[in-house]
Amino acid sequence: MTLAEIDELFVPTLTGEYDDDVPWEAVGKLRNLGTRQVFERAAEWCTSGDPSKRARGADVLAQIGRTAEHPHNNFPEESYSVVSQLAQHEKDPLPLLAAIHALGHIADPRALPLLIENSAHADRDVRFAVALALGNFANDPSSVQALIALMEDPDGGVRDWATFGLGVLGHADSTEIRAALLKRTTDCTWRGIRRIG
């Protein structure tokens, strides 16, 4: 496939709103293609001056090459390097949350400090992304503490995903964890599921 053809596949990732079906279908096609050329273009987008391009670059790298038959990122080290750099320096909430989702999917434990650093971010969607991403590290002691803190978040969706990460994805057990889970049994707030990169 030529670079021009790959660039053509990237175009619809920027159409409509971030959570719309069309751009996510395009992201899915690029992930499934999973070639070095797709990686290089997505990595380039992660350094773009356009925040939408930075977000979509991270979205592609999050699961590049992953399929039901091949459940691994084709370029895990390189994807982690690109996306972690984005997360460290990003100020715009959209590419930041995309980078955080990507770090969760890549599941490299080196990402934990970056994720935890954003667990009190002012933007609800960024904290939501952190709650989801930390679920991939639910048994790590630092992740456990961050998830317990997110279970007290003002936003119900953030609380729900933090609870899911700790109570369903994790196997850690302590008096503190049990008390946090018990407290959540009386919390009925639910914002619904947003598309998760």
C-alpha positions, 0 to 999 in steps of 0.5 A: 500500500502506498503512502498516499493510500494510507493518508487517504485512510487517515482522512475520515478519522478527522470527520465529525465529532470525536465519538462518532462512528465514521472516524472510529471505523477508520481508526479500526481499519488503520489498526487492523492494517497495522503496518509500519507505514501506518505506525509511522504516520500515526506517530507523526500525527502525535506531534502535529500542531492539530490536537485532533490529529494528535488524538487520532494518532494516539488512537491508532497506536493504542491497538495497532495490529491487534485483532482477535487472532493477534491480541498484541500491539505490533509495535509495543515499545515504539508505540509506548515511547510515542504515546508516553511523550505525548501524555507527558507534554500534552495540555489539550484534554482531547489528545491527552485522554486519547494518549491515556487510553492508549497507554492503558491498551499498551499496558506497559507498567512504566505508564503508571506514574503518568496515569496517576499524575492525571487522576485529579485532572480538571477535565472529567473525560481525562479522569474517566480515561485514567480510571479505564486505563488503571484497570489494566494495572488493577493489582499494582499497589499504586494503581489500587490507591489511585482507583480508590481515590477515583471511586470518590470522584464527583463524576458518576462515570469515573466512579463506576469505571474506577470501581469496575477496575478495582472490584472486577479486574483486580484481585487485590484485597484489603480492609481499605479496598473492601470499605471502598467497594462497600461504600459504592454499593449505595452509589446509583449514579451512572452517566452511561458508557462513552466510546473508549479508545 
